[in-house]
Amino acid sequence: MNSVSSNCTFNCLIFFLSRSPMRDFETALGQYLIYKAFLSLEHPEQELYLAIGEIIYENFFQKVAIQLVVAKYQVSLLVIDMNKQEIIKWTN
């Protein structure tokens, strides 16, 4: 597995720290889309990932409605084991 602290050539945004996953998702999606648009102007070769913990991935991102939004807006996810600080899954 890859360490979260390793040097990487992509950009990550990490969210989902409050008690409202939907509110966090709304905020994260908006910021992700804005940052992705700006990044495409200056560094179109770089990837942008929304980094999330494994638990929020399993409990929230597996819902059909959330998967629909992630697919529609082409959100790349980086799923992290927060205890081991390792990347366990990449999605594009």
Order of alpha helices (4+ residues) and beta strands (2+ residues): beta-beta-alpha-beta-alpha-alpha-beta-beta
